[in-house]
Amino acid sequence: FIVKYDGHAGIANSAFLARLPSRVAALRGRDAASGLLEQEAFFAAVDFAANTIPLGRTLENMLRAIDGMAGKGIGMVHSVTGVGFPLDLDVTMESVFARGLRNELPYRVFFQTMDVRKALSRKLPRIGGCFATALDGCFGSADAALLQPYTKAGSGRGVLYYDDGRVRAFARDANRAGLQIQMHAIGDAAFGQAVDAIASALDDTPRWDHRHTVIHACLPTERGLDLCARLGIILAVQPAFLQWKLEPLEYLEDLIGERAYALSPLKSMLRRGITLTGGSDAPCTLPDPLAGIAAACDHYVEEESLSFTEALALFTRNAALGSFDEKDRGTLEKGKIADFVLLNADPLALKGKELRTLRAEKLYLSGRPYRAGQGIPELLARAAFAGKKKI
């Protein structure tokens, strides 16, 4: 089973297809003749494949991934999880993982489910992400939901995974429960659906500091951006997509025409007063904040480029705001935890594409150098004695 670069489709051989649960055959996006799996069939296949990996190997891979991210200067992880393990054991595993990490590395778990009871039963303050809370697909697989058809013949308008009523009911119930909501929306139709659902939820139960978030918001609508600014809806953007070699501008133009030049209008979003948080959507793009910062400063639509300090805020101050961590983290100031990274150069002395040469040299958490190489026994021992710890 090979997953496409965009994480929204895959292709499987006959042996893998034969092992899939019978229910997958009835799902949208399955082509038995070619082995192509898209939409709901793809997500079900990923759920199945993830369940076949031994727990020990998964934990070992996660520990090495944390070390790799620390090497890129990452001092906090926002992890969207929940890919269909029985009894949601993957969410349990990530919660244990978060509690057992050395170095006091903060790790925030976002449960990808529309079942509000599941988040509440685990005492999580937030719900959503991608997968089960993805409202559409992506441009590369031509299933990002658009208001107008794709330019490429035969691609239609993409796919909305849920009707408006289902999304509004989820947002209403989660908001009433006091949870922070996150939903994936790439196309303008999905973006409108997400923002309208959140607006409806806040009209039902007003909350002034909800920090509900739309992930990606690649092709936003003017009306939707106005609502985000007025209601305080956060947009979790991934600037690295602007310089993504797997989806260059020419490719996007072929898919959606002139709308390619309206993608991720970062400067316009900030001018409206919208809070933007910066991420990577890993593993689609590598988890590398410095690469994201460089891309945000070099938008292919020049007037949408950010200054270095604006781009830096996306991955520091605003990222902390995105998980209610701003009292302790996000900026270096008196009274906050001393999480910081040493760089190979002064970024304020670099211009334009020179920012791409920035590298993280050393990460400090709580004022101490990051120590790599944690093993599973230490992880589990720390988790067992961690007590109450924010995740």
Secondary structure, 3 states (H helix, E strand, C coil): CEECCCCCEEECCHHHHHHCCHHHHHCCCEECCCCEEEHHHHHHHHHHHHHCCCHHHHHHHHHHHHHHHHHCCCCCEEEEECCCCHHHHHHHHHHHHHHHCHHHCCEEEEECCCCHHHHHHCCCCEEEEEEEEECCCCCCCCCCCCCCCCCCCCCCCCCCCCCHHHHHHHHHHHHHCCCEEEEEECCHHHHHHHHHHHHHHHHHCCCCCCCCEEEECCCCCHHHHHHHHHHCCEEEECHHHHHCCCCCHHHHHHHHHHHHHHCCCHHHHHHCCCCEEECCCCCCCCCCHHHHHHHHCCCCCHHHCCCHHHHHHHHCHHHHHCCCCCCCCCCCCCCCCCCEEEECCCHHHCCHHHHHHCCEEEEEECCEECCCCCCHHHHHHHHHCCCCCCC
